[in-house]
Protein backbone atom coordinates (compact mmCIF):
# COMPACT_ATOMS: atom_id res chain seq x y z
CA UNK A 1 0.00 0.00 0.00
CA UNK A 2 1.56 3.26 -1.03
CA UNK A 3 1.83 6.40 1.04
CA UNK A 4 -1.06 8.17 -0.77
CA UNK A 5 -3.51 5.33 -0.19
CA UNK A 6 -2.66 5.18 3.52
CA UNK A 7 -3.50 8.88 3.86
CA UNK A 8 -6.87 8.37 2.19
CA UNK A 9 -7.71 5.52 4.55
CA UNK A 10 -6.73 7.57 7.56
CA UNK A 11 -9.01 10.40 6.40
CA UNK A 12 -11.93 8.09 5.47
CA UNK A 13 -12.01 6.13 8.73
CA UNK A 14 -13.31 9.01 10.91
CA UNK A 15 -15.90 9.84 8.31
CA UNK A 16 -17.04 6.20 8.20
CA UNK A 17 -17.27 6.02 11.98
CA UNK A 18 -19.21 9.30 12.04
CA UNK A 19 -21.70 7.94 9.46
CA UNK A 20 -22.23 4.77 11.45
CA UNK A 21 -22.83 6.83 14.58
CA UNK A 22 -25.31 9.10 12.82
CA UNK A 23 -27.19 6.09 11.40
CA UNK A 24 -27.50 4.45 14.80
CA UNK A 25 -28.61 7.78 16.29
CA UNK A 26 -31.19 8.25 13.57
CA UNK A 27 -32.65 4.82 14.26
CA UNK A 28 -32.91 5.63 17.95
CA UNK A 29 -34.51 8.97 17.12
CA UNK A 30 -37.09 7.26 14.89
CA UNK A 31 -37.89 4.82 17.67
CA UNK A 32 -38.31 7.68 20.13
CA UNK A 33 -40.62 9.55 17.73
CA UNK A 34 -42.70 6.39 17.15
CA UNK A 35 -43.03 5.84 20.89
CA UNK A 36 -44.07 9.46 21.36
CA UNK A 37 -46.69 9.19 18.61
CA UNK A 38 -48.07 5.94 20.04
CA UNK A 39 -48.29 7.51 23.49
CA UNK A 40 -50.05 10.56 22.05
CA UNK A 41 -52.53 8.33 20.21
CA UNK A 42 -53.28 6.40 23.41
CA UNK A 43 -53.84 9.64 25.26
CA UNK A 44 -56.06 10.96 22.44
CA UNK A 45 -58.15 7.78 22.50
CA UNK A 46 -58.43 7.98 26.27
CA UNK A 47 -59.38 11.66 26.18
CA UNK A 48 -61.96 11.04 23.44
CA UNK A 49 -63.50 8.25 25.50
CA UNK A 50 -63.66 10.57 28.50
CA UNK A 51 -65.29 13.36 26.48
CA UNK A 52 -67.84 10.97 24.98
CA UNK A 53 -68.69 9.53 28.36
CA UNK A 54 -68.94 13.00 29.92
CA UNK A 55 -71.41 14.10 27.23
CA UNK A 56 -73.49 10.98 27.84
CA UNK A 57 -73.58 11.75 31.57
CA UNK A 58 -74.71 15.32 30.83
CA UNK A 59 -77.50 13.83 28.72
CA UNK A 60 -78.49 11.62 31.66
CA UNK A 61 -78.92 14.76 33.76
CA UNK A 62 -80.99 16.40 31.01
CA UNK A 63 -83.27 13.38 30.59
CA UNK A 64 -83.69 13.28 34.37
CA UNK A 65 -85.02 16.86 34.31
CA UNK A 66 -87.72 15.69 31.89
CA UNK A 67 -89.42 13.88 34.76
CA UNK A 68 -89.82 17.22 36.52
CA UNK A 69 -91.15 18.58 33.23
CA UNK A 70 -93.74 15.80 32.97
CA UNK A 71 -94.77 16.38 36.59
CA UNK A 72 -95.33 20.11 36.11
CA UNK A 73 -97.12 19.66 32.75
CA UNK A 74 -99.53 17.16 34.29
CA UNK A 75 -100.00 19.32 37.38
CA UNK A 76 -100.72 22.41 35.33
CA UNK A 77 -103.27 20.68 33.11
CA UNK A 78 -105.24 19.13 35.99
CA UNK A 79 -107.23 20.61 38.86
CA UNK A 80 -105.54 21.83 42.02
CA UNK A 81 -107.34 19.24 44.18
CA UNK A 82 -105.29 16.49 42.48
CA UNK A 83 -101.84 18.09 42.56
CA UNK A 84 -100.36 16.01 45.39
CA UNK A 85 -101.53 12.86 43.65
CA UNK A 86 -99.92 13.87 40.35
CA UNK A 87 -96.61 14.74 42.01
CA UNK A 88 -96.65 11.57 44.09
CA UNK A 89 -97.16 9.36 41.03
CA UNK A 90 -94.42 11.08 39.05
CA UNK A 91 -91.99 10.73 41.94
CA UNK A 92 -92.71 7.02 42.35
CA UNK A 93 -92.51 6.39 38.60
CA UNK A 94 -88.85 7.43 38.50
CA UNK A 95 -88.06 5.11 41.41
CA UNK A 96 -90.04 2.23 39.89
CA UNK A 97 -88.38 2.70 36.51
CA UNK A 98 -84.84 2.65 37.89
CA UNK A 99 -85.37 -0.25 40.30
CA UNK A 100 -87.19 -2.51 37.83
CA UNK A 101 -84.58 -1.70 35.19
CA UNK A 102 -81.93 -2.76 37.68
CA UNK A 103 -83.77 -5.96 38.61
CA UNK A 104 -84.26 -7.25 35.07
CA UNK A 105 -85.25 -4.53 32.57
CA UNK A 106 -81.74 -3.73 31.35
CA UNK A 107 -80.86 -7.36 30.63
CA UNK A 108 -84.27 -7.96 29.08
CA UNK A 109 -83.84 -5.00 26.74
CA UNK A 110 -80.17 -5.73 25.94
CA UNK A 111 -79.82 -9.53 26.14
CA UNK A 112 -76.57 -9.65 24.17
CA UNK A 113 -76.17 -13.25 23.02
CA UNK A 114 -78.81 -14.53 25.48
CA UNK A 115 -81.70 -14.81 23.02
CA UNK A 116 -84.28 -17.40 24.06
CA UNK A 117 -86.75 -17.28 21.16
CA UNK A 118 -84.90 -16.24 18.02
CA UNK A 119 -84.39 -12.49 18.22
CA UNK A 120 -87.89 -12.01 19.59
CA UNK A 121 -87.24 -12.62 23.29
CA UNK A 122 -83.98 -12.66 25.19
CA UNK A 123 -82.83 -12.28 28.78
CA UNK A 124 -79.32 -11.79 30.10
CA UNK A 125 -80.11 -12.53 33.75
CA UNK A 126 -81.25 -10.69 36.85
CA UNK A 127 -79.47 -7.64 38.23
CA UNK A 128 -76.69 -5.62 36.66
CA UNK A 129 -73.06 -6.70 36.56
CA UNK A 130 -70.29 -4.67 34.98
CA UNK A 131 -68.22 -6.77 32.54
CA UNK A 132 -64.42 -6.85 32.74
CA UNK A 133 -64.05 -4.17 30.05
CA UNK A 134 -67.11 -2.21 31.21
CA UNK A 135 -65.17 0.90 32.19
CA UNK A 136 -63.09 1.14 29.03
CA UNK A 137 -63.63 1.88 25.36
CA UNK A 138 -63.45 -1.88 24.84
CA UNK A 139 -67.06 -2.00 26.10
CA UNK A 140 -68.16 0.89 23.91
CA UNK A 141 -66.17 3.76 22.32
CA UNK A 142 -68.66 6.26 23.72
CA UNK A 143 -69.41 5.33 27.31
CA UNK A 144 -68.94 2.93 30.20
CA UNK A 145 -71.31 0.14 31.21
CA UNK A 146 -72.68 2.20 34.12
CA UNK A 147 -73.33 5.22 31.90
CA UNK A 148 -75.10 2.96 29.43
CA UNK A 149 -77.30 1.49 32.17
CA UNK A 150 -78.27 4.82 33.73
CA UNK A 151 -79.00 6.55 30.41
CA UNK A 152 -81.32 3.75 29.32
CA UNK A 153 -82.87 3.55 32.79
CA UNK A 154 -83.95 7.19 32.54
CA UNK A 155 -85.80 6.33 29.34
CA UNK A 156 -87.58 3.39 30.94
CA UNK A 157 -89.55 5.47 33.45
CA UNK A 158 -90.76 7.83 30.71
CA UNK A 159 -93.18 5.26 29.25
CA UNK A 160 -95.06 5.02 32.55
CA UNK A 161 -95.02 8.80 33.02
CA UNK A 162 -96.96 9.15 29.77
CA UNK A 163 -99.69 6.91 31.20
CA UNK A 164 -99.84 8.90 34.42
CA UNK A 165 -101.16 12.06 32.78
CA UNK A 166 -103.71 10.25 30.63
CA UNK A 167 -105.42 8.52 33.58
CA UNK A 168 -105.10 11.48 35.97
CA UNK A 169 -107.82 12.65 38.35
CA UNK A 170 -109.68 9.33 38.66
CA UNK A 171 -107.26 6.40 38.89
CA UNK A 172 -106.55 4.61 42.17
CA UNK A 173 -102.98 5.14 43.32
CA UNK A 174 -102.12 1.56 44.36
CA UNK A 175 -103.34 -0.20 41.21
CA UNK A 176 -101.69 2.43 39.02
CA UNK A 177 -98.32 1.86 40.69
CA UNK A 178 -98.75 -1.91 40.25
CA UNK A 179 -99.43 -1.33 36.57
CA UNK A 180 -96.23 0.71 36.29
CA UNK A 181 -94.16 -2.04 37.89
CA UNK A 182 -95.41 -4.72 35.50
CA UNK A 183 -95.41 -2.60 32.34
CA UNK A 184 -92.01 -1.00 32.86
CA UNK A 185 -90.34 -4.17 34.12
CA UNK A 186 -91.67 -6.56 31.46
CA UNK A 187 -93.37 -4.95 28.45
CA UNK A 188 -91.24 -1.86 27.78
CA UNK A 189 -87.84 -3.60 27.84
CA UNK A 190 -89.08 -6.67 25.99
CA UNK A 191 -90.42 -4.75 22.98
CA UNK A 192 -87.44 -2.38 23.19
CA UNK A 193 -85.12 -5.33 22.62
CA UNK A 194 -86.62 -5.83 19.17
CA UNK A 195 -84.87 -2.68 17.94
CA UNK A 196 -82.36 -1.19 20.37
CA UNK A 197 -81.36 -4.58 21.75
CA UNK A 198 -80.41 -5.89 18.31
CA UNK A 199 -83.60 -7.92 17.84
CA UNK A 200 -85.62 -8.91 14.81
CA UNK A 201 -86.75 -5.40 13.87
CA UNK A 202 -83.18 -4.13 14.03
CA UNK A 203 -82.20 -6.88 11.58
CA UNK A 204 -84.91 -5.69 9.21
CA UNK A 205 -83.67 -2.08 9.34
CA UNK A 206 -86.39 -0.48 11.46
CA UNK A 207 -85.20 3.03 12.38
CA UNK A 208 -86.27 4.72 15.60
CA UNK A 209 -83.36 6.91 16.59
CA UNK A 210 -84.45 8.07 20.05
CA UNK A 211 -87.86 6.52 20.66
CA UNK A 212 -90.87 8.01 18.86
CA UNK A 213 -92.20 4.46 18.91
CA UNK A 214 -90.03 2.61 21.43
CA UNK A 215 -90.71 5.14 24.21
CA UNK A 216 -93.55 7.46 23.24
CA UNK A 217 -96.00 5.23 21.41
CA UNK A 218 -95.25 2.36 23.82
CA UNK A 219 -96.43 4.70 26.57
CA UNK A 220 -99.21 6.06 24.37
CA UNK A 221 -100.73 2.64 23.68
CA UNK A 222 -100.79 1.96 27.42
CA UNK A 223 -102.38 5.36 28.05
CA UNK A 224 -105.16 4.60 25.55
CA UNK A 225 -105.86 1.23 27.20
CA UNK A 226 -106.05 2.85 30.63
CA UNK A 227 -108.42 5.60 29.47
CA UNK A 228 -110.77 3.11 27.82
CA UNK A 229 -111.06 0.95 30.94
CA UNK A 230 -111.30 3.87 33.37
CA UNK A 231 -113.85 5.94 31.52
CA UNK A 232 -114.08 9.75 31.49
CA UNK A 233 -113.95 12.06 34.49
CA UNK A 234 -117.24 12.99 36.12
CA UNK A 235 -119.02 15.78 34.23
CA UNK A 236 -116.70 15.72 31.23
CA UNK A 237 -119.30 14.52 28.74
CA UNK A 238 -122.86 15.70 29.31
CA UNK A 239 -126.00 13.66 28.45
CA UNK A 240 -126.79 16.19 25.75
CA UNK A 241 -123.61 15.16 23.96
CA UNK A 242 -121.84 18.42 24.74
CA UNK A 243 -118.22 18.28 25.87
CA UNK A 244 -117.58 20.24 29.05
CA UNK A 245 -114.03 21.60 29.22
CA UNK A 246 -112.27 20.82 32.51
CA UNK A 247 -109.57 23.45 32.71
CA UNK A 248 -106.16 22.90 34.24
CA UNK A 249 -105.44 25.02 37.28
CA UNK A 250 -102.02 26.49 36.39
CA UNK A 251 -100.85 27.67 32.99
CA UNK A 252 -97.54 28.87 34.48
CA UNK A 253 -96.77 25.32 35.66
CA UNK A 254 -97.70 23.97 32.25
CA UNK A 255 -95.38 26.43 30.49
CA UNK A 256 -92.52 25.69 32.90
CA UNK A 257 -93.00 21.98 32.32
CA UNK A 258 -92.96 22.26 28.54
CA UNK A 259 -89.76 24.30 28.57
CA UNK A 260 -88.16 21.80 30.95
CA UNK A 261 -89.12 19.02 28.58
CA UNK A 262 -87.74 20.95 25.61
CA UNK A 263 -84.48 21.38 27.50
CA UNK A 264 -84.44 17.70 28.45
CA UNK A 265 -84.97 16.71 24.82
CA UNK A 266 -81.47 17.96 24.04
CA UNK A 267 -80.29 15.04 26.15
CA UNK A 268 -83.02 12.68 24.96
CA UNK A 269 -82.13 13.07 21.27
CA UNK A 270 -78.60 14.41 21.59
CA UNK A 271 -77.62 11.58 23.91
CA UNK A 272 -79.02 9.01 21.50
CA UNK A 273 -76.03 9.72 19.24
CA UNK A 274 -74.23 7.67 21.93
CA UNK A 275 -71.10 9.77 21.63
CA UNK A 276 -69.99 13.41 21.59
CA UNK A 277 -69.41 13.38 17.84
CA UNK A 278 -69.69 17.10 17.08
CA UNK A 279 -71.18 16.79 13.60
CA UNK A 280 -73.96 14.37 14.44
CA UNK A 281 -74.81 15.82 17.86
CA UNK A 282 -75.07 19.38 16.58
CA UNK A 283 -77.20 18.28 13.62
CA UNK A 284 -79.57 16.31 15.84
CA UNK A 285 -79.98 19.28 18.18
CA UNK A 286 -80.82 21.57 15.25
CA UNK A 287 -83.50 19.27 13.79
CA UNK A 288 -84.93 18.73 17.28
CA UNK A 289 -85.19 22.45 17.96
CA UNK A 290 -86.66 23.28 14.56
CA UNK A 291 -89.35 20.61 14.89
CA UNK A 292 -90.33 21.97 18.31
CA UNK A 293 -90.53 25.53 16.96
CA UNK A 294 -92.56 24.41 13.94
CA UNK A 295 -94.87 22.45 16.23
CA UNK A 296 -95.60 25.61 18.18
CA UNK A 297 -96.42 27.55 15.03
CA UNK A 298 -98.55 24.75 13.59
CA UNK A 299 -100.56 24.45 16.82
CA UNK A 300 -101.01 28.21 17.01
CA UNK A 301 -102.51 28.54 13.54
CA UNK A 302 -104.73 25.46 13.87
CA UNK A 303 -106.06 26.36 17.34
CA UNK A 304 -106.66 29.97 16.30
CA UNK A 305 -108.48 28.80 13.20
CA UNK A 306 -110.54 25.99 14.72
CA UNK A 307 -111.26 27.47 18.15
CA UNK A 308 -111.34 31.13 17.07
CA UNK A 309 -108.93 31.94 19.90
CA UNK A 310 -105.24 31.07 20.30
CA UNK A 311 -105.12 28.41 23.03
CA UNK A 312 -101.92 28.42 25.12
CA UNK A 313 -102.33 24.82 26.27
CA UNK A 314 -102.71 23.69 22.64
CA UNK A 315 -99.64 25.67 21.57
CA UNK A 316 -97.51 24.21 24.36
CA UNK A 317 -98.69 20.70 23.51
CA UNK A 318 -97.81 21.52 19.90
CA UNK A 319 -94.22 22.03 21.02
CA UNK A 320 -94.19 18.57 22.62
CA UNK A 321 -95.89 17.07 19.56
CA UNK A 322 -93.13 18.41 17.32
CA UNK A 323 -90.48 17.02 19.66
CA UNK A 324 -92.06 13.56 19.73
CA UNK A 325 -92.50 13.59 15.95
CA UNK A 326 -88.83 14.35 15.23
CA UNK A 327 -87.43 11.92 17.80
CA UNK A 328 -87.43 8.89 15.48
CA UNK A 329 -85.60 10.54 12.61
CA UNK A 330 -83.70 13.54 13.94
CA UNK A 331 -80.40 12.10 12.67
CA UNK A 332 -81.55 11.14 9.17
CA UNK A 333 -84.11 13.66 7.91
CA UNK A 334 -83.19 16.98 6.30
CA UNK A 335 -83.54 20.38 7.90
CA UNK A 336 -86.54 21.14 5.69
CA UNK A 337 -88.15 17.81 6.61
CA UNK A 338 -87.74 18.49 10.33
CA UNK A 339 -89.74 21.72 9.93
CA UNK A 340 -92.46 19.93 7.95
CA UNK A 341 -92.66 17.15 10.54
CA UNK A 342 -92.98 19.69 13.35
CA UNK A 343 -95.69 21.65 11.52
CA UNK A 344 -97.78 18.57 10.81
CA UNK A 345 -97.48 17.32 14.38
CA UNK A 346 -98.37 20.79 15.71
CA UNK A 347 -101.55 20.86 13.65
CA UNK A 348 -102.43 17.33 14.76
CA UNK A 349 -101.86 18.31 18.38
CA UNK A 350 -105.02 20.39 18.07
CA UNK A 351 -107.08 18.29 15.67
CA UNK A 352 -106.41 15.04 17.51
CA UNK A 353 -107.41 16.44 20.92
CA UNK A 354 -110.71 17.59 19.43
CA UNK A 355 -111.25 14.22 17.74
CA UNK A 356 -110.60 12.28 20.95
CA UNK A 357 -113.12 14.45 22.75
CA UNK A 358 -115.72 13.67 20.07
CA UNK A 359 -115.28 9.94 20.59
CA UNK A 360 -115.26 10.44 24.38
CA UNK A 361 -111.65 9.53 25.08
CA UNK A 362 -110.96 11.70 28.13
CA UNK A 363 -107.25 12.49 28.29
CA UNK A 364 -106.62 15.41 30.69
CA UNK A 365 -103.14 16.19 29.35
CA UNK A 366 -103.37 15.11 25.69
CA UNK A 367 -100.90 12.23 26.16
CA UNK A 368 -102.57 10.06 23.54
CA UNK A 369 -102.30 12.90 21.04
CA UNK A 370 -98.73 13.94 21.77
CA UNK A 371 -97.14 10.58 22.44
CA UNK A 372 -99.26 8.03 20.56
CA UNK A 373 -100.48 9.87 17.45
CA UNK A 374 -97.31 11.92 16.93
CA UNK A 375 -95.07 9.02 17.95
CA UNK A 376 -96.61 6.79 15.29
CA UNK A 377 -96.51 9.51 12.63
CA UNK A 378 -92.97 10.56 13.52
CA UNK A 379 -91.79 6.99 12.99
CA UNK A 380 -93.61 6.78 9.66
CA UNK A 381 -92.17 10.14 8.60
CA UNK A 382 -88.69 8.58 8.81
CA UNK A 383 -89.69 6.22 6.02
CA UNK A 384 -91.24 9.05 4.00
CA UNK A 385 -88.50 11.67 4.30
CA UNK A 386 -85.46 9.37 4.57
CA UNK A 387 -86.73 6.55 2.34
CA UNK A 388 -83.82 4.70 0.76
CA UNK A 389 -81.22 6.40 2.96
CA UNK A 390 -78.25 4.26 3.98
CA UNK A 391 -76.42 6.92 6.00
CA UNK A 392 -77.38 9.57 8.51
CA UNK A 393 -77.75 13.17 7.39
CA UNK A 394 -74.11 13.72 8.39
CA UNK A 395 -72.86 10.75 6.35
CA UNK A 396 -72.48 8.10 9.06
CA UNK A 397 -73.29 4.63 7.63
CA UNK A 398 -76.45 3.05 9.06
CA UNK A 399 -75.76 -0.51 8.03
CA UNK A 400 -79.22 -0.84 6.50
CA UNK A 401 -81.60 0.93 4.12
CA UNK A 402 -84.55 2.85 5.56
CA UNK A 403 -87.82 1.56 4.11
CA UNK A 404 -91.38 2.85 4.49
CA UNK A 405 -92.62 -0.74 4.61
CA UNK A 406 -90.30 -1.68 7.48
CA UNK A 407 -91.21 1.49 9.38
CA UNK A 408 -94.89 0.60 9.04
CA UNK A 409 -94.18 -2.98 10.11
CA UNK A 410 -92.47 -1.71 13.26
CA UNK A 411 -95.32 0.67 14.11
CA UNK A 412 -97.94 -2.09 13.75
CA UNK A 413 -95.82 -4.62 15.67
CA UNK A 414 -95.51 -2.36 18.68
CA UNK A 415 -99.20 -1.50 18.59
CA UNK A 416 -100.48 -5.07 18.43
CA UNK A 417 -98.35 -6.06 21.42
CA UNK A 418 -98.34 -2.98 23.67
CA UNK A 419 -102.04 -2.10 23.59
CA UNK A 420 -103.30 -5.63 24.40
CA UNK A 421 -100.58 -6.08 27.06
CA UNK A 422 -101.51 -2.82 28.80
CA UNK A 423 -105.22 -3.58 28.43
CA UNK A 424 -104.78 -7.01 30.07
CA UNK A 425 -102.79 -5.56 32.98
CA UNK A 426 -105.34 -2.82 33.62
CA UNK A 427 -108.24 -5.26 33.12
CA UNK A 428 -106.77 -7.70 35.63
CA UNK A 429 -106.36 -4.90 38.18
CA UNK A 430 -109.88 -3.67 37.49
CA UNK A 431 -111.38 -7.09 38.18
CA UNK A 432 -109.32 -7.74 41.31
CA UNK A 433 -108.79 -4.52 43.24
CA UNK A 434 -110.46 -1.89 41.04
CA UNK A 435 -108.71 0.91 39.22
CA UNK A 436 -111.08 3.86 39.69
CA UNK A 437 -111.81 5.88 42.82
CA UNK A 438 -115.38 6.38 43.99
CA UNK A 439 -117.48 9.32 42.80
CA UNK A 440 -117.22 10.93 46.22
CA UNK A 441 -113.43 10.61 46.24
CA UNK A 442 -113.21 12.02 42.74
CA UNK A 443 -115.37 15.00 43.65
CA UNK A 444 -113.33 15.75 46.78
CA UNK A 445 -110.08 15.33 44.90
CA UNK A 446 -107.41 12.67 45.13
CA UNK A 447 -105.16 14.79 47.32
CA UNK A 448 -107.55 14.41 50.25
CA UNK A 449 -109.03 11.00 49.45
CA UNK A 450 -105.78 9.23 48.54
CA UNK A 451 -103.17 11.16 50.52
CA UNK A 452 -104.98 13.05 53.27
CA UNK A 453 -103.23 16.30 52.44
CA UNK A 454 -103.57 19.41 50.30
CA UNK A 455 -101.26 20.87 47.68
CA UNK A 456 -102.44 24.39 48.46
CA UNK A 457 -103.42 24.77 52.10
CA UNK A 458 -106.54 26.54 53.30
CA UNK A 459 -109.10 25.24 50.81
CA UNK A 460 -110.35 22.17 52.65
CA UNK A 461 -112.96 22.81 55.38
CA UNK A 462 -112.87 20.37 58.30
CA UNK A 463 -115.77 20.21 60.71
CA UNK A 464 -115.00 20.07 64.42
CA UNK A 465 -115.44 16.65 66.03
Secondary structure, 3 states (H helix, E strand, C coil): CCHHHHHHHHHHHHHHHHHHHHHHHHHHHHHHHHHHHHHHHHHHHHHHHHHHHHHHHHHHHHHHHHHHHHHHHHHHHCCHHHHHHHHHHHHHHHHHHHHHHHHHHHHHHCCCCCEEECCCEECCCCCCCCCCCCCCCCCCCCCCHHHHHHHHHHHHHHHHHHHHHHCCCCECHHHHHHHHHHHHHHHHHHHHHCCCCCCHHHHHCCCCCCCHHHHHHHHHHHHHHHHHHHCCCCCCECCCCCECCCCCCCHHHHHHHHHHHHHHHHHHHHHHHCCCCHHHHHHHHHHHHHHHHHHHHHHHHHHHHHHCCCCHHHHHHHHHHHHHHHHCCCCCCCHHHHHHHHHHHHHHHHHHHHHHHHCCCCCCCCHHHHHHHHHHHHHHHHHHHCCCCCECCCCCECCCCCCHHHHHHHHHHHHHHHHHHHHHHHHHHHHHCCCECCHHHHHHCHHHHHHCCCCCCCCCCCCCC
